[in-house]
């Protein structure tokens, strides 16, 4: 291989040098990512695993990062940073200082009325004030499923924003504990 005029070249057999890049198709991909110190929510939860093991109620200071990918618009950006940050902040605020409870779990049964939420698992029972709970349409309140729920809600919001319909993917990361992230990514179809 000999560089000629700053281009990478290769000899094919004993034939003439060929510019390597002329046979490679390139695809540009731009991404916008938001993660801020205030994209944090404090929330309690418990999960089940291995069939019938149910954790004790406990809490975390969860952090959220969001990334979208797509082509550049007429302003030369993928998506407005501020709009993405604000949409994420609104969702984080909904979760902050709540007990997160799954409504689609096969063994955790959640019922609510105007005053209380009751959750049961086998012989265990928890009762919480209604205003202290966030009922999530997930099977378990794992970081993975919370990331997917956030992505679904964010997708609804960003699709309404100028340029949102041009986005190709949405990625949501949820940190349950320092250095322990769950990531959910979805390809967005036009």
PyMOL commands that set and color helices and strands:
alter all, ss='L'
color gray80, all
select helices_A, chain A and resi 20-23+81-95+130-132+143-159+164-166
alter helices_A, ss='H'
color red, helices_A
select strands_A, chain A and resi 9-11+17-19+30-34+40-45+48-49+53-54+58-70+98-102+108-112+116-121+124-129+133-136+167-177+180-187
alter strands_A, ss='S'
color yellow, strands_A
deselect
rebuild
show_as cartoon
